[in-house]
């Protein structure tokens, strides 16, 4: 039994190492080749493909191709196209064009995003076959995914090739692709997953469409709408956080600061906080309820953005950037984990999976896509990448952008506080809170 846990832990480690190799550092490379103003497109497309691809791939895995083989195939394609994107950038040198790079990257991401759910399916199947309780056994395995993400961040931050950190070059794309190809082979060693050719789930179920009937309930309609509005914040710091921190190198006052040259290392504190803050969820759900916990998440985003705007990479100012990374755990976990538990507690078994799909569509699909696109097009590009700005003026623009994002999160928090009124009987059930406690206990 411990053997299968170790194998699944490695599976999760590699899965998120694929993502951690580029998710927070891609903007650094794009900015270095003159595509800083196009960064938002590379993050927006992740949300766009998440609206459809996970559902379609999930149906194929349920009905036709065993999940572990579909998982392997997706990583073969994701890794191959990501390496192709890196090789294109290498061959193009200083003449990289947006179209070819974005096309190769998009195809890779389209096949990678479904693997996050397939990874869970493969793990649940293996744990069930081993006679283990998935609720208790899976959380400590999932933690290794976060560890993999952090290790990949540190790898691209500190390893240099020809004197250039991986995080500043196309090498991060090749690194991610290599992790995917390793995982493509390793996935085939997992226990076989069953297929049901009769099909137990329709496309509507897989995409979460049947759960739209929950909008008939006023409290759930408000909850999902505000989940989308809060989802707007999810990918903004992943898209631009490292680019902002590295910008301090271009300002004479901060040019020699350690963290200005190690932005991915600094941002990795966010994932460390994320892994630890999950321990607070059971207590906070019992003490403050779903409304209180969601408000904490929203205030967490206010502080996340606000501390970014106030901080700098000098010894006297880097503490604020670190605080921004610490509160990220509250902002992210209290929203995603608690929101998922709440949705689970408010739905019946026949629409439970669809409801979770809807939650993901509203947050990581619609919300994150709109947020990244709006942030890039109407805020960052206007404040930072407008023609004629020098490094100091761009720094002022960065800070103004973070304060605008903080103001948006604050408005959402206040409106949620005023508008959302969960039913008295609609508090997270004891079962949901017990599941949260199991997650916290096993993560220690």
Buried (B, 14 or more C-beta within 10 A) or exposed (E): EEEBBEBBBBBBBBBBBBBBBBBBBBBBBBBBBEBBBBBBBBBBBBBBBBBBBBBEBBBBBBBEBBBBBBBBBBBBBBBBBBBBBBBBBBEBEEEBEBEBBBBBBBBBBBBBBBBBBBBBBBBBBBBEEBEBEBEBBBBBBBBBBBBBBBBBBBBBBEEEEEEEBBBBBBBBBBBBBBBBBBBBEBBEEBBBBEBEEEEEBEEBBBBBBBBBEBBEBEBBEBBBBBBBBBBBBBBBBBBBBBBBBBBBBBBEEBEEBEBBBBBBBBBBBBBBBBBBBBBBBBEBBBEBBBBBBBBBBBBBBBBBBBBBBBBBBBEEBBEBBBBBBBBBBBBBBBBBBBBBBBBBBBBEEEBBBBBBBBBBBBBBBBBBBBBBBBBBBEBBBEBBBEEEBEEEEBBEBBBBBBBBBBEBBBEBBEBBBEEBEBEEEBBBBEEBBEBBBBBBEBBE
